[in-house]
Amino acid sequence: MTVKYQIECSGSDVLVLEKNDGYHLTINSRVNPLSFGNKMAVYESVGKAIDAAEKFCRMYALTREYGYHLEESSFRKEGTEPIRVTELLDAEVSEDELREMLERTSKRLKAEKSG
């Protein structure tokens, strides 16, 4: 296993690891730096894995703005359906599209609480 790419992301490290079956996109807490973290996805090329790592980090920061947390391989928030990381990355959802989706969900939750 070889680390091919690493970036800091919201207090964690996002890594691209080369393994026998491909390039693994993982997130690792800085609290436990000896771990190789939680696997998010596997890619056939290092370029795709690096692109996904960059996109994941931006989406992770965006979902945190809306009160979501990462649990295993999904973004979660009480009262909402989990958002699977691989589905966001595979569907090529843009940051703007994700923000619109999070805004709609936020408005729906506020309406449910007030009504």
N, C-alpha and C positions, 0 to 999 in steps of 0.2 A: 504494500500500500504506500503510495506516494502522494504528498500534498502538492497539487498542481496550481492551486489558487487559494487565496485567503483574503477576506475583507472583514473589517469590524462592522457590526450591524446591531444597533440598539443594545449594546452591552454584551453582545455575543460575537462569536466568530462564525462566519459562513465560509465553508471549505468546499473545494472540489478535490475529491480524492480519486486517484487512479487505482482501480481494483481489476481483478481478472474479468469481471462481467461488465465493465464500463466505467464511466466517470460518475461518482456519487456526489450529489449535492447534499451537504449536511450542515446542521447548525449546532454549535457547541457553546455552552455557557462558559463565560470567562471565569466563573466561580470554580468550575471543575476542568481545568485546562488539560488534564491527562486523558480525558475522554475524547473520542472522535465524534461524539454527538449523535444527533437524531437525523436519520436519513430522510430527506424530503423527496428525492427523485433520482433516477439513474438515466444517463445520457450516453449515446454512442460516441460522441466526439467531445473533446475538451472544450472546443469553441462554444458549442451549444450549452455545455454545463456552466461555463463562465458567464455567458449571457444570462442564463437562468439564475445564477447566483446574484448577479447585479439586480435583476428584475425582482427576485425574491426579497432582497434587502429593501428596495424601495416600497414594495407592497407591504412588507412587515411593518415598516415605519408608518405607512398610511393607515393600516388597520389598527395600530396602537393608538393613533389619534382619535379613533372612534370607539375606543374602549375594549377592543378585542385583545386576546392573548393567544399565544401559540401553544397548542396542546397536541403532542405527537406530530401529525402532519396536517393539522387543520387550524384555522383561525376560529376562535370561539368567543361568544359573548352570551351572557344569560338572556334568554328570551328570543334567541335567533337560531337559525339553522347553522351548523358548522360550514365553514368555507374551506374546501379541500385545496391545499396548496398546489398539488399536481394538476387539478382541474384548471386553476387560474393560469398556471404556466403553460399547460398544453393547449388551452383554448386561446392563448395569446391575447388575454384580456389586457387592455391598456390601463395605465394608471388613472386616466380620466374616467374610463368606464367603471373601474373599481370604485373610485370616489363617488360617482353617481349612484352606484348600487348601495354603498354604505350610507349615503345621504338619505336615500329612499327608506332604507331600513331604520335609520335613526328617527326619521319623521314618523314612521309607522309606530315605533315603540313609544314615542312621546304622545301620540294620539291615543294609543291604548291605555297609557297611564293616566291621561287626563279625562278619558271618556268612560 
